[in-house]
Amino acid sequence: MRGWLLAVCLVVAGQVAAQEYFGDARPDAPELAARGSLQVGVRTLVTEHKDQLDLLHASAEQPNPRYTRKLTLEVWYPAQLAAGQKEHTVYTDVLGAGPNDPKRPNTPFQFNGRAARDAAPAPATAGTRYPLVILSHGYPGSRLQMSYLTENLASKGYVVVAIDHLESTRADKANFASTLLNRRLDDLFVLNTVAAWAKPGSGNFLAGVVDADNAALIGYSMGGYGALNTVGAGVSATAAAYVPGGALAINQQGNPQYEAARDPRIKAVVAFAPWGGANKIWDAAGLAGVRTPTLFISGDQDDVAGYKDGVVKLFEGTIHADRYLLTYVGGRHNSAPNPPSPAHWSNPDDFQSYSEPVWDSRRINNINQHFVTAFLGIQLKRQPLQAYLELPPLQADGTVKEDPGLWKGFPKRAALGLEWRHLPAQ
């Protein structure tokens, strides 16, 4: 009898999982987590960044080998669906810790998405093109690991381009030095690529649709590192020594080539659990180079990026940027990804690579949708959403008094476990 009940439960659980869409709002979701009014399309594109330093094959005998970095992109956008076309797709991602790990072998898995594959783009209204959001995953990670957020933003009038960073995904994870070097270079290359696609007559489906001059970066973990490095946080001399042959000097604070590459098209950054603050990646001068408004999001028990010696250090050190810090009390490093799929449950390490031990991932997803919607709406669309970010400051004991009347957009009693800080640019 017990075995029969277990079998029934497994069948029901499988049916529920098959119908689940990550990012759907829980009943207690904050107001701005709700999906927008636009239909969403999704396409997979591939682009090639030619003549790049092949760091993994550099040697004393051949210090400057070159190769082409093939980058797979997932693009979400406002869409016009054809008759009978539905906002449904199935994404295929990879479990594991990287190639050649027998304890966690690379294994494909699938999950549902609320987007219509290869749908026609919706023309921008009133001649205004959709702002661009570029998303950068962790190490290792993938372009698909935050689909709850990418789909949500596309439904609100953004074109979202998520990158599979070569040598940094679960499918092709390689030496960490490649990730340190290439995140900023990949981000800027994708920005330039989308800008070319956006031009009328380019032949790309985004021609006349996306506004690459009005862009934001969203980065998780090493993606957060790359985003900050892209907008002015030049790495320290100590960090430059982490990469053989002095290659990381191209991303170093004080390097004229680096300083000249600051891109004014990037108007905002969202940094989820950004790595580097606890690892001497930046000194004070490097962090002071950031002038782009930034929303930091972290758990106060983050044991990968660090919290007080990591994310808080970055938040406090980016003194020339208007910045916010959302903290999940009791949260660890997984403040950004989708919930674990059913496939993750077969291996504790795979499960823990997406899950949080205390927080429900779906609740985190909804809260992220809410605050990112407000922040990007202000920075990229000039929407009157500032009240959603004017939350009570920390009190003397480092906590926020629970008062639902002070947390605009949150249901009664639903702000528990969150802390909020704001520091204006100096």
C-alpha positions in Angstrom: 0.0 0.0 0.0 2.8 2.4 0.9 4.6 1.7 -2.3 1.4 2.3 -4.3 0.9 5.7 -2.6 4.5 6.7 -3.3 4.1 5.8 -7.0 0.9 7.9 -7.2 2.7 10.8 -5.5 5.6 10.6 -8.0 3.2 10.6 -10.9 1.3 13.6 -9.6 4.6 15.4 -8.9 5.8 14.7 -12.4 2.5 16.1 -13.9 2.9 19.3 -11.8 6.5 19.7 -12.8 5.6 19.2 -16.4 3.2 22.2 -16.2 5.3 24.5 -14.1 6.6 27.8 -15.5 9.4 29.4 -13.5 8.7 33.0 -12.6 5.0 32.8 -12.2 3.8 34.9 -9.3 3.0 33.3 -5.9 0.0 34.7 -4.0 2.3 36.7 -1.8 4.4 38.1 -4.6 5.2 41.9 -4.5 3.3 44.0 -6.9 5.9 44.6 -9.7 6.6 40.9 -10.0 3.5 40.5 -12.1 4.2 39.7 -15.7 3.8 42.6 -18.1 1.2 43.1 -20.8 3.3 42.2 -23.8 3.6 38.8 -25.3 7.1 37.3 -25.3 9.2 35.6 -28.0 12.5 33.9 -27.8 15.3 33.0 -30.2 18.7 31.4 -30.0 21.5 33.2 -31.9 25.2 32.5 -32.3 27.8 35.1 -32.7 31.6 35.0 -33.1 34.2 37.2 -31.4 37.2 36.8 -33.6 40.9 37.3 -33.0 40.8 36.9 -29.2 43.6 35.8 -26.9 43.4 32.1 -26.4 44.5 32.2 -22.8 44.1 28.5 -22.2 46.7 27.7 -24.8 49.2 30.5 -24.1 52.7 29.5 -23.1 56.2 30.9 -22.9 56.8 29.7 -26.4 53.5 31.0 -27.7 52.4 33.9 -25.5 49.7 35.3 -27.8 47.7 32.5 -29.5 44.5 33.7 -31.1 41.1 32.1 -31.5 37.4 32.9 -32.2 35.1 32.9 -29.2 31.8 31.4 -30.2 29.0 32.8 -28.0 25.5 31.4 -27.9 22.9 34.0 -27.1 19.3 33.5 -25.9 17.2 36.6 -26.9 13.8 37.4 -25.3 11.7 40.2 -26.7 8.2 41.6 -27.0 6.5 39.6 -29.7 3.5 39.4 -32.0 2.2 35.8 -32.0 0.8 34.2 -35.1 -2.6 32.6 -35.0 -2.5 29.5 -32.9 1.0 30.3 -31.6 1.4 30.1 -27.8 3.8 31.5 -25.2 5.4 28.1 -24.6 8.8 26.7 -25.2 11.0 24.0 -23.7 14.6 25.0 -22.7 17.4 22.5 -22.6 20.2 23.1 -20.2 22.9 21.0 -18.6 23.5 19.6 -15.1 26.9 19.0 -13.6 30.0 20.8 -12.5 31.7 20.8 -15.9 33.2 18.3 -18.3 34.9 15.1 -17.1 33.5 15.1 -13.5 32.3 11.5 -12.8 30.6 12.6 -9.6 28.5 15.2 -11.4 28.5 14.3 -15.1 27.1 16.8 -17.6 23.5 15.7 -18.1 20.9 17.5 -20.3 17.6 18.5 -18.6 14.6 20.4 -19.8 12.1 22.9 -18.3 9.3 25.0 -19.6 9.3 28.6 -20.6 6.5 31.2 -21.2 7.8 32.4 -24.5 7.0 31.7 -28.1 9.9 30.2 -30.0 10.9 32.3 -33.1 7.8 34.6 -32.9 7.8 37.8 -34.8 9.0 40.8 -32.8 6.4 43.4 -31.8 7.2 46.8 -33.3 8.2 49.4 -30.7 5.4 51.8 -29.8 5.4 55.5 -30.8 8.8 55.1 -32.4 10.5 54.3 -29.2 12.7 51.2 -29.3 12.9 48.7 -26.5 15.8 49.1 -24.0 18.5 46.4 -24.1 19.3 44.2 -21.1 22.4 42.0 -21.3 22.6 39.1 -18.8 25.7 37.3 -17.7 25.7 34.0 -15.8 27.9 32.6 -13.0 30.8 30.2 -13.2 29.8 27.7 -14.2 26.3 28.6 -15.4 24.3 29.2 -18.5 22.3 31.7 -20.4 19.1 29.9 -19.3 19.5 29.9 -15.6 17.5 33.1 -14.9 14.6 32.6 -17.4 12.1 33.6 -14.7 13.6 37.1 -14.9 14.4 37.4 -18.6 10.9 36.4 -19.7 9.4 38.8 -17.1 11.5 41.7 -18.4 10.6 41.0 -22.0 6.9 41.1 -21.1 7.5 44.6 -19.8 9.1 46.0 -22.9 12.8 45.1 -22.9 15.0 43.1 -25.2 17.0 40.7 -23.0 20.1 39.0 -24.4 21.7 36.3 -22.2 25.2 35.0 -23.0 26.7 31.6 -22.8 30.2 32.6 -21.9 32.6 30.2 -23.6 34.7 28.1 -21.2 32.5 29.2 -18.3 29.3 27.2 -18.7 28.5 23.8 -17.1 28.9 22.2 -20.5 32.4 23.6 -21.2 33.8 24.8 -17.9 37.6 25.4 -18.2 40.4 27.3 -16.3 39.1 30.1 -14.2 41.6 32.5 -15.8 39.5 32.6 -18.9 36.5 33.8 -17.0 38.5 36.5 -15.2 39.7 37.8 -18.5 36.8 37.5 -20.9 33.6 38.6 -19.0 34.1 42.3 -19.7 35.2 41.6 -23.3 32.2 39.4 -23.9 29.8 41.9 -22.5 31.1 44.7 -24.6 31.2 42.5 -27.7 27.6 41.5 -27.3 26.6 45.1 -26.8 28.3 46.1 -30.0 26.9 43.1 -31.8 23.3 43.9 -30.8 23.9 47.6 -31.7 24.8 46.5 -35.2 21.7 44.2 -35.4 19.6 47.1 -34.3 20.4 49.3 -37.3 17.8 49.5 -40.0 18.7 47.2 -42.9 20.9 44.9 -40.9 18.8 41.9 -41.8 18.5 40.9 -38.2 15.0 40.5 -36.6 16.0 43.2 -34.0 16.5 45.9 -36.7 14.6 48.9 -35.5 13.4 47.1 -32.5 16.0 47.4 -29.7 17.8 50.5 -28.4 21.4 49.5 -27.7 22.2 53.1 -26.6 19.9 52.6 -23.6 21.3 49.4 -22.0 21.7 47.6 -18.7 23.9 44.7 -17.5 22.6 42.0 -15.2 25.3 39.7 -13.8 25.2 36.9 -11.3 28.4 35.9 -9.3 31.1 36.0 -11.9 28.6 37.8 -14.1 28.4 40.4 -11.4 32.2 40.7 -11.4 32.2 41.1 -15.1 29.4 43.7 -15.1 31.2 45.9 -12.5 34.5 45.5 -14.4 32.7 46.6 -17.6 31.3 49.8 -16.1 34.5 51.1 -14.5 35.7 48.9 -11.6 39.2 48.2 -12.9 40.9 45.3 -11.2 43.8 45.8 -8.9 47.4 45.1 -9.5 47.1 42.1 -7.1 44.2 40.7 -9.2 46.1 41.3 -12.5 48.7 38.8 -11.2 46.1 36.0 -11.0 46.2 35.6 -14.8 49.4 34.4 -16.4 51.4 36.6 -18.7 49.9 39.9 -17.5 46.8 39.4 -19.7 44.4 40.8 -17.1 46.1 44.2 -17.3 43.6 44.9 -20.1 40.9 45.1 -17.4 43.1 46.9 -14.8 42.4 50.2 -13.1 44.7 52.9 -14.4 45.4 51.3 -17.8 44.6 54.0 -20.4 43.2 51.4 -22.8 40.8 50.1 -20.0 39.8 53.6 -19.0 39.0 54.6 -22.6 36.6 51.6 -22.9 34.0 52.9 -20.4 30.8 52.7 -22.4 28.1 55.4 -21.9 25.4 53.3 -23.5 25.3 51.2 -20.2 22.9 53.1 -17.9 22.4 50.6 -15.1 23.8 47.5 -13.5 22.1 44.7 -11.4 24.8 42.7 -9.6 23.5 39.5 -8.0 26.0 38.1 -5.4 28.9 39.6 -7.3 32.2 37.8 -6.8 35.5 39.5 -6.1 35.1 41.8 -3.1 36.6 39.2 -0.7 39.3 38.2 -3.1 41.3 41.5 -3.5 40.0 41.8 -7.0 39.5 45.6 -6.5 41.1 48.2 -4.4 39.4 51.5 -3.4 40.5 53.3 -6.5 39.1 50.6 -8.7 35.7 50.6 -7.1 35.6 54.3 -7.2 35.7 54.1 -11.0 32.0 52.9 -11.1 29.6 55.7 -11.9 26.7 53.7 -13.1 23.6 53.3 -10.9 23.8 49.8 -9.4 21.4 47.4 -7.6 23.3 44.8 -5.5 21.4 41.7 -4.4 22.8 39.2 -2.0 22.2 36.8 0.9 23.9 37.7 4.2 25.2 34.2 4.5 26.9 34.1 1.1 29.8 31.7 1.5 31.0 32.0 -2.2 31.2 35.7 -2.9 31.2 36.7 0.8 28.8 39.2 2.4 30.4 41.8 4.7 33.8 41.2 3.2 32.4 40.7 -0.2 29.1 42.2 -1.5 28.9 44.9 1.2 32.4 45.9 0.5 31.6 46.4 -3.1 28.4 48.3 -2.3 30.1 50.6 0.1 33.2 51.1 -2.1 31.5 52.1 -5.3 31.3 55.6 -3.9 30.6 57.5 -7.1 27.6 55.5 -8.1 24.0 55.8 -6.8 23.5 52.3 -5.4 21.1 50.0 -3.6 21.6 46.8 -1.6 18.8 44.2 -1.2 19.7 41.5 1.3 18.1 38.1 1.9 18.6 37.4 5.6 19.7 33.8 5.9 20.4 33.6 2.2 23.5 32.1 0.7 24.8 32.5 -2.8 21.9 31.4 -4.9 20.0 34.7 -4.9 19.7 34.8 -8.7 18.8 31.5 -10.5 15.7 29.6 -11.3 14.5 27.1 -8.8 16.0 23.6 -9.1 14.3 21.6 -11.8 13.1 18.0 -10.9 16.2 16.7 -12.5 18.3 18.5 -9.9 16.9 16.3 -7.1 18.9 13.3 -8.1 22.2 14.8 -6.9 22.6 16.9 -3.8 25.3 19.0 -5.3 23.3 19.7 -8.4 20.3 20.6 -6.2 22.4 22.9 -4.0 23.8 24.7 -7.0 20.4 26.3 -7.6 18.5 26.0 -4.3 18.6 28.0 -1.1 18.6 26.2 2.3 16.3 28.6 4.0 14.5 30.6 1.3 12.0 29.4 -1.2 13.5 30.0 -4.6 10.2 31.0 -6.1 9.7 33.7 -3.5 13.2 35.0 -4.2 12.4 35.0 -7.9 9.3 37.1 -7.4 11.1 39.6 -5.1 13.9 39.9 -7.7 11.4 40.6 -10.4 9.8 43.3 -8.3 13.0 45.2 -7.5 14.6 44.8 -10.9 11.4 46.0 -12.6 11.5 49.1 -10.4 15.2 49.8 -10.8 15.4 49.3 -14.5 12.1 51.1 -15.1 13.6 54.2 -13.4 17.0 54.0 -15.1 16.1 52.9 -18.6 12.5 54.1 -19.0 12.2 57.1 -16.7 9.2 55.5 -15.1 7.8 57.0 -11.9 8.7 54.0 -9.7 11.1 55.6 -7.2 8.6 55.1 -4.3 9.2 51.3 -4.7 12.9 51.9 -3.8 12.3 54.5 -1.0 12.2 51.9 1.8 13.2 52.2 5.4 16.9 52.3 6.2 18.7 49.8 8.4 18.3 50.5 12.1 21.1 50.6 14.7 21.0 46.8 15.1 21.3 46.2 11.4 17.7 45.2 10.8 14.6 46.7 9.3 11.5 47.0 11.5 8.7 44.9 10.0 6.0 47.4 8.9 4.1 46.5 5.7 3.0 50.1 5.3 6.6 51.1 4.6 7.3 48.4 2.0 5.4 49.7 -1.1 4.1 47.0 -3.3 4.4 44.2 -0.7 1.4 42.4 0.7 0.8 42.7 4.4 3.4 40.8 6.5 5.4 39.8 3.3 8.5 41.9 3.8 9.9 39.7 6.5 13.5 38.6 6.0 14.6 41.4 3.8 17.0 44.3 4.4 17.4 47.4 2.2 20.1 50.0 2.0 20.6 53.0 -0.3 23.8 55.1 -0.7 23.8 58.1 -3.0 26.7 58.9 -5.2 29.4 61.1 -3.6 
